[in-house]
Amino acid sequence: MSSCWANTVLYFLGLTLAIAEDNFYEGHSLEAPCLPGHPCTLAFISDNPVFLRCPYTHLRAPVSWQYLDPKWANEQPITFLHSGSSSRPSLGHAKLMRFWFRSRLVAGNLYIPSPSVKDSGVYTCQVGDATVAYYHVDFQDAGHLHVSHASLGETTLENVTVYLGNGTWAEMFTSWSPWQACDRCGRRGERKRVGFCYAQVTESDQEGEDPLPCGIARRKYPTLPQRGPELRIETCQVPCDVSQVLAPEKPSTVPLLVFTTLHPQPMAIAHLRCPSSSIYSPVYWQEGLTKLTHFELLQKNSSQSLDKATGGGILHLTFQNGTHSTFYWCYVNGRLVGKFLLTSPVAVAAPRELAHTYSFLETLVVGFSSFLVVMMFLSIVQSCRRKPGTSIV
């Protein structure tokens, strides 16, 4: 297993990269763009990072985020995050306590690293006493994601019309996001786009309602059938620009951003998460210099597979028997962001480039241990000095 140091560095580096490159996904909507102070209905895929923007945070007024579960009858949105305050929500709201632990404020905006379907609901942002953002959010289940690859002849889901009873009909369809960029240049790569389930309900003798994300529509019409989101993949090939031609992708020369070493046991399963990646961003993997694509891995039953829920952001590996070391590289938006060394517990020592890192960590651990020993000794001495007084009867 990798150390907690590596996991912490990986998370914060991924978060920093995403903020710097503005890679956070802000939701899919069939309505007008979200404007300050106006309601906006958004669809997301669960298990992938979410970024909800709060306008006017430059006014330096306190920023707070509220949540309202549609199941909570006759209640107003309740605050679960507030800038400048570390106070927790009421213990009576377990869901808000979970939000408080799992979500973060980033320059006043709301960041949720891994939302679940149960997190669907209304999110509002206040700057001072004014409500400046109102989002009705539907997190669609990544566990029911329909993945299709055009090069394998796989098809997307078709539109369906269902009868809901009492003269009410619903057309269920997939609303697609734009195609993402090709995941690499100068060679055959892949690109993907995300599809979200929507439903348009029509009642007899009435005009059809505006389409709604399926989860939101199902709260109003409980008999609406289940239908998951989609992920469409196809091959692509684009030329490299001048900067990419002058600096081609060579793992041996690209500066490292995240370097993690894993020592899984034989036949164990390793899950490598590419920093700052999600279903909404182009990501690809290499084993050494061998590229790992959806097209190739979907065709064969191997010890390697790309995670569907994150669009390939996680590489699943079954660690086979034997003594060996293997490097895995991951790229997001064509940029190297992660390098992983998988080595068996009995493999040779770590490469020279890790020697300084290990030496530093070893010195840090030894120093901290010595500090604890000294503090324990001082506390014992201090307790010995504090002898209880005696009384004479």
C-alpha positions in Angstrom: 0.0 0.0 0.0 1.1 3.6 -0.6 1.8 5.8 2.4 -0.6 8.4 3.7 1.9 11.0 2.7 1.6 9.9 -0.9 -2.2 10.0 -0.8 -2.3 13.4 0.8 0.2 14.9 -1.7 -1.7 13.2 -4.6 -5.1 14.7 -3.5 -3.9 18.3 -2.9 -1.8 18.3 -6.0 -4.8 17.1 -8.1 -7.0 19.7 -6.5 -4.4 22.5 -7.2 -4.0 21.4 -10.8 -7.7 21.3 -11.4 -8.1 24.8 -9.9 -5.2 26.2 -11.9 -6.4 24.8 -15.2 -10.1 25.5 -14.5 -11.0 21.8 -15.1 -13.8 21.5 -12.6 -17.1 20.5 -14.3 -20.0 22.8 -13.6 -22.9 20.7 -14.7 -25.1 19.9 -17.7 -28.3 21.9 -18.3 -30.9 22.1 -21.0 -32.0 25.5 -19.8 -30.5 28.9 -20.1 -27.0 29.3 -18.6 -26.9 29.6 -14.8 -27.0 33.3 -13.9 -26.5 34.9 -10.5 -29.7 34.8 -8.5 -31.6 32.6 -11.0 -32.6 29.0 -10.4 -30.6 26.5 -12.5 -31.2 22.8 -13.0 -28.0 20.7 -13.4 -27.2 17.1 -14.0 -23.9 15.4 -12.9 -22.5 11.9 -12.7 -22.0 10.5 -9.2 -18.5 9.5 -8.0 -16.9 12.4 -10.0 -15.8 15.8 -8.7 -18.3 18.7 -8.7 -17.7 22.4 -8.6 -20.6 24.8 -8.0 -19.7 28.4 -8.5 -20.8 31.2 -6.2 -20.7 34.7 -7.9 -19.8 37.9 -6.2 -17.3 36.3 -3.8 -14.9 39.1 -4.7 -17.0 41.4 -2.4 -15.2 39.9 0.6 -18.5 39.3 2.4 -19.0 36.0 4.3 -19.9 33.1 2.0 -22.2 30.3 3.1 -23.7 27.2 1.3 -27.0 25.7 2.1 -28.6 22.4 1.2 -32.3 21.3 1.0 -33.3 17.7 0.5 -36.6 17.6 -1.5 -37.8 14.9 0.9 -37.7 17.5 3.8 -41.2 18.9 3.8 -41.8 22.5 4.8 -38.2 23.3 5.5 -35.8 25.9 4.2 -32.2 25.3 3.0 -29.9 24.7 5.9 -26.3 26.0 6.1 -23.6 23.4 6.1 -20.5 25.4 5.1 -19.6 29.0 6.1 -16.4 30.9 5.3 -14.4 31.9 8.3 -16.2 29.4 10.5 -15.4 25.8 11.4 -18.7 25.2 13.3 -20.5 22.0 12.4 -24.1 21.6 11.4 -26.6 20.4 13.9 -26.1 16.8 14.9 -29.7 16.2 14.1 -28.9 16.5 10.4 -26.6 13.5 9.7 -26.7 14.3 6.0 -25.4 17.9 6.5 -22.7 16.5 8.8 -21.5 14.3 6.0 -21.5 17.3 3.6 -19.5 19.3 6.2 -16.8 16.5 6.3 -16.8 15.7 2.5 -17.1 19.1 0.8 -14.8 22.2 0.8 -14.9 25.9 0.0 -12.5 26.9 -2.8 -12.5 30.7 -3.1 -16.1 30.7 -2.0 -17.2 28.0 -4.5 -18.4 24.6 -3.4 -16.2 21.6 -4.2 -17.6 18.0 -3.7 -14.9 15.4 -4.4 -17.1 12.4 -4.8 -20.8 13.0 -4.6 -23.4 10.2 -4.4 -26.9 9.9 -5.8 -28.3 10.6 -2.4 -26.6 14.0 -2.5 -29.1 15.3 -5.1 -31.1 18.3 -4.0 -31.1 22.1 -3.8 -27.9 23.9 -3.2 -27.8 27.7 -2.6 -25.0 30.1 -2.0 -25.3 33.3 0.0 -22.9 36.2 0.0 -23.7 38.2 3.1 -27.5 38.0 3.4 -28.1 37.8 -0.3 -28.8 34.5 -2.1 -26.7 34.7 -5.3 -26.8 31.2 -6.6 -29.6 28.5 -6.7 -28.9 25.0 -8.1 -31.3 22.1 -8.4 -28.9 19.2 -8.8 -29.4 15.7 -10.0 -26.5 13.3 -9.4 -27.1 10.4 -11.8 -25.9 6.9 -10.8 -22.5 6.1 -12.2 -23.2 2.5 -11.2 -25.8 2.3 -14.0 -23.6 4.1 -16.6 -24.1 2.7 -20.1 -20.7 2.6 -21.9 -20.4 2.2 -25.7 -17.4 2.3 -28.0 -18.1 3.3 -31.6 -15.1 1.3 -32.9 -16.5 -1.9 -31.4 -19.9 -1.3 -33.1 -21.6 -0.7 -29.7 -24.7 1.5 -29.8 -26.1 4.2 -27.5 -29.4 4.0 -25.7 -32.5 4.8 -27.8 -35.2 7.2 -26.9 -38.2 5.5 -25.2 -41.7 6.7 -24.5 -43.5 5.3 -21.5 -47.0 5.6 -20.1 -47.1 6.8 -16.5 -50.9 6.4 -16.0 -53.7 8.9 -15.7 -53.2 10.1 -19.3 -49.5 11.0 -18.6 -46.7 10.0 -21.0 -42.9 10.5 -20.7 -40.3 10.5 -23.3 -36.9 9.5 -21.9 -33.8 10.4 -23.8 -30.0 11.2 -23.5 -28.8 14.7 -23.6 -25.2 14.8 -24.7 -22.3 17.0 -23.6 -19.9 18.2 -26.3 -17.1 15.9 -27.3 -14.0 16.2 -25.2 -10.6 16.8 -26.8 -8.7 13.8 -28.2 -6.7 12.4 -25.3 -3.4 12.5 -27.2 -1.9 14.0 -30.3 0.3 12.8 -33.2 -1.0 9.2 -32.8 -4.3 7.3 -32.6 -6.1 8.2 -29.4 -9.7 8.3 -28.0 -12.2 10.9 -27.1 -15.4 10.7 -25.1 -18.5 12.6 -24.2 -21.0 12.2 -21.4 -24.8 11.7 -21.8 -27.3 12.5 -19.1 -30.8 11.0 -18.7 -33.6 13.5 -19.2 -37.4 13.0 -19.3 -40.1 15.2 -20.9 -43.5 14.6 -19.4 -46.7 15.3 -21.3 -50.2 15.2 -19.6 -53.3 14.8 -21.7 -54.7 18.0 -23.1 -51.7 19.9 -21.9 -48.5 21.1 -23.4 -45.4 19.1 -22.5 -43.3 20.2 -19.6 -39.7 21.3 -20.0 -37.4 18.3 -19.9 -35.9 17.5 -16.5 -33.0 15.3 -15.4 -34.5 11.9 -14.7 -33.9 11.9 -11.0 -35.7 15.1 -10.5 -38.6 14.0 -12.8 -38.9 10.7 -10.8 -39.6 12.6 -7.6 -42.6 14.2 -9.2 -43.6 11.0 -11.2 -42.5 8.0 -9.1 -43.6 5.5 -11.8 -40.9 6.8 -14.2 -38.6 3.9 -15.1 -34.9 3.8 -14.2 -32.5 4.8 -16.9 -28.8 5.6 -16.3 -26.4 8.1 -17.8 -24.1 7.2 -20.8 -20.5 7.4 -21.8 -19.7 7.4 -25.5 -16.1 6.7 -26.7 -14.6 6.8 -30.2 -11.1 6.8 -31.7 -9.5 10.0 -32.9 -6.3 11.3 -34.3 -5.2 15.0 -34.2 -1.9 16.7 -35.1 0.3 18.1 -32.4 0.8 21.8 -32.2 4.3 23.4 -32.3 5.0 23.1 -28.6 4.0 19.5 -28.5 6.2 18.7 -31.5 9.2 20.3 -29.9 8.6 18.5 -26.6 7.1 15.1 -27.5 5.7 12.9 -24.7 8.6 10.9 -23.3 8.0 9.7 -19.8 11.8 9.8 -19.1 12.0 13.5 -19.8 8.6 14.9 -18.5 8.8 16.4 -15.0 7.1 14.3 -12.4 4.1 15.7 -10.6 2.9 12.7 -8.5 5.1 9.7 -7.8 3.6 6.9 -5.8 5.0 3.5 -5.0 2.8 0.5 -4.3 3.8 -2.9 -2.9 0.7 -5.2 -3.4 0.7 -8.8 -2.4 0.5 -11.5 -5.2 -3.1 -11.7 -6.7 -4.1 -8.5 -4.9 -6.0 -5.8 -6.8 -4.5 -2.3 -7.1 -6.6 0.8 -8.0 -4.5 3.6 -9.4 -6.3 7.0 -9.4 -5.0 9.6 -11.9 -4.8 13.0 -10.1 -7.3 15.7 -11.2 -9.0 13.3 -13.6 -12.7 12.6 -13.9 -15.3 11.5 -16.4 -15.4 15.0 -17.7 -11.7 15.2 -18.8 -9.5 13.5 -21.4 -7.3 11.0 -19.6 -5.1 8.1 -20.8 -2.7 5.6 -19.3 0.6 4.0 -20.3 2.3 0.9 -19.0 5.9 2.0 -19.6 5.7 3.1 -23.2 2.7 0.9 -24.0 -0.6 2.8 -24.2 -3.6 1.4 -22.5 -6.8 2.3 -24.3 -10.5 1.6 -23.8 -10.7 0.0 -27.2 -7.9 -2.5 -26.4 -8.9 -3.3 -22.8 -12.6 -3.7 -23.6 -11.8 -6.4 -26.2 -9.8 -8.7 -23.9 -10.2 -10.2 -20.5 -6.9 -9.2 -18.9 -5.6 -8.2 -15.5 -6.0 -4.6 -16.4 -9.2 -2.5 -16.8 -10.2 1.1 -16.9 -12.9 2.3 -14.5 -16.2 3.1 -16.2 -17.6 5.4 -13.5 -14.7 7.9 -13.8 -14.3 7.5 -17.6 -10.9 5.8 -17.2 -9.7 8.0 -14.3 -8.9 4.8 -12.3 -6.8 1.9 -13.6 -7.7 -1.5 -12.0 -4.9 -4.0 -11.9 -4.6 -7.6 -10.6 -1.0 -8.0 -9.3 0.2 -11.3 -10.7 2.8 -13.7 -9.1 6.4 -13.0 -9.7 9.1 -10.5 -8.9 9.1 -7.4 -11.1 8.6 -3.7 -11.1 6.4 -1.8 -13.6 5.8 1.9 -14.1 2.4 3.3 -15.0 1.9 6.9 -16.3 -1.3 8.9 -16.6 -2.1 12.0 -18.5 -4.9 14.5 -18.2 -5.6 17.0 -21.0 -2.3 15.7 -22.6 -0.3 16.6 -19.5 1.6 14.1 -17.4 0.1 14.2 -13.9 0.9 10.9 -12.3 3.6 8.2 -12.2 3.1 4.9 -10.3 5.7 2.3 -9.5 4.1 -1.2 -8.9 6.6 -3.5 -7.4 6.4 -6.8 -5.6 7.3 -6.9 -1.9 10.4 -8.9 -2.7 11.5 -6.8 -5.6 14.8 -4.9 -5.8 15.3 -1.6 -4.0 13.6 1.5 -5.2 15.3 3.4 -8.1 17.9 6.0 -7.4 15.4 8.9 -8.1 13.5 7.9 -4.9 16.5 7.7 -2.6 16.4 11.3 -1.5 12.6 11.1 -0.8 13.0 8.0 1.3 16.0 9.5 3.2 14.0 12.6 4.0 10.9 10.7 5.2 13.2 8.4 7.3 14.8 11.4 8.9 11.4 13.0 9.5 10.0 9.8 11.1 13.1 9.3 13.3 13.0 13.0 14.4 9.4 12.9 15.3 9.8 9.7 17.2 12.6 11.2 19.2 10.5 14.2 20.0 7.7 12.0 21.3 10.1 10.1 23.5 11.4 13.3 25.0 7.9 14.7 25.6 6.8 11.4 27.3 9.9 11.6 29.6 9.2 15.2 30.5 5.6 14.5 31.3 6.6 11.6 33.6 9.1 13.9 35.4 6.5 16.6 35.8 3.9 14.1 37.2 6.4 12.8 39.7 7.0 16.4 41.0 3.3 16.9 41.7 3.0 14.7 44.8 -0.3 15.0 46.6 -0.2 16.8 50.0 -0.6 14.9 53.3 -2.9 15.8 56.1 -2.4 15.1 59.8 -5.4 14.0 61.9 
